[in-house]
Amino acid sequence: MAKSPAWQRSEGKNPEGGLNAKGRASAKREGHNLKPPVSKERAAKSEMDAARRRSFCARMTGMKKKLTGSAAAADPDSRINKSLRKWDC
C-alpha cells in the first residue's frame, strides 16, 4: 500500500503551524503552488508579500469563525490557530 504524500502526514507539517519545506515540496510534486508563510517583518519589506498576508489573514479568520467548532476555535494547538499565529494574524 502506498504512503500518502508528506504534506498530508505529520512529517510534512510544521509543529508551529502550516507546512514545512518537505511538505511544500511534496505538495509541489502534486501540482500545488505553495509558498512559506509571511510574517509581519517580511510583509514590511514587500508590498506583494503584505497583500498576500492580508488576504490569508482575512480568509483564515473568517474560516475560523464559520467552519470550526467552539472547541477547535478555543484550542491554542489547533491547526488553524497555529497557522494564524505563524502568519502573525
C-alpha positions as CSV (number, residue, x, y, z in Angstrom):
1,M,0.0,0.0,0.0
2,A,1.4,3.4,-1.0
3,K,2.0,6.1,1.6
4,S,0.1,9.3,1.4
5,P,2.1,12.4,0.4
6,A,4.2,14.1,3.1
7,W,2.0,17.2,3.2
8,Q,-0.9,15.1,4.4
9,R,1.2,13.4,7.2
10,S,2.8,14.9,10.3
11,E,6.3,14.7,8.8
12,G,5.3,17.4,6.3
13,K,3.7,19.7,8.8
14,N,5.4,22.3,10.8
15,P,4.7,21.9,14.6
16,E,4.3,25.7,14.8
17,G,1.6,25.7,12.1
18,G,1.5,25.3,8.3
19,L,3.7,23.0,6.2
20,N,7.5,22.7,6.5
21,A,9.8,22.6,3.4
22,K,9.4,18.9,3.0
23,G,5.6,19.3,3.0
24,R,5.6,22.1,0.5
25,A,8.0,20.1,-1.8
26,S,5.6,17.1,-1.6
27,A,2.6,19.3,-2.5
28,K,4.5,20.8,-5.4
29,R,5.1,17.4,-6.9
30,E,1.3,17.0,-7.0
31,G,0.9,20.3,-8.8
32,H,0.2,22.7,-5.9
33,N,1.9,26.0,-5.7
34,L,2.5,26.7,-2.0
35,K,4.8,29.3,-0.5
36,P,6.1,29.8,3.0
37,P,4.1,32.0,5.5
38,V,4.7,35.7,5.5
39,S,5.4,37.3,8.9
40,K,4.9,41.0,9.7
41,E,8.7,41.7,9.3
42,R,8.7,40.1,5.8
43,A,5.5,41.9,4.8
44,A,7.0,45.2,5.7
45,K,9.7,44.7,3.1
46,S,7.5,43.8,0.1
47,E,4.0,45.1,-0.8
48,M,3.3,41.9,-2.7
49,D,4.0,39.8,0.5
50,A,2.0,42.3,2.5
51,A,-1.0,41.8,0.2
52,R,-0.7,38.1,0.4
53,R,-0.6,38.2,4.2
54,R,-3.6,40.4,4.4
55,S,-5.6,38.1,2.1
56,F,-4.6,35.0,4.0
57,C,-5.4,36.5,7.4
58,A,-8.8,37.7,6.2
59,R,-9.7,34.3,4.7
60,M,-8.5,32.2,7.6
61,T,-10.0,34.4,10.3
62,G,-13.4,34.1,8.5
63,M,-12.9,30.3,8.3
64,K,-12.1,30.1,12.0
65,K,-15.4,31.9,12.8
66,K,-17.6,29.9,10.4
67,L,-16.1,26.5,9.9
68,T,-14.6,25.5,13.3
69,G,-16.4,24.4,16.4
70,S,-16.0,26.2,19.6
71,A,-13.5,23.6,20.9
72,A,-11.2,24.0,17.9
73,A,-11.5,27.8,17.9
74,A,-10.5,28.0,21.6
75,D,-7.7,25.3,21.4
76,P,-4.3,27.0,21.0
77,D,-2.9,23.8,19.5
78,S,-5.5,23.5,16.7
79,R,-4.0,23.7,13.2
80,I,-6.0,26.9,12.3
81,N,-4.8,28.7,15.4
82,K,-1.2,27.6,14.8
83,S,-1.3,28.9,11.2
84,L,-2.8,32.2,12.3
85,R,0.0,32.7,14.8
86,K,2.6,31.7,12.2
87,W,1.3,34.4,9.9
88,D,1.1,37.0,12.7
89,C,-2.7,37.4,12.2
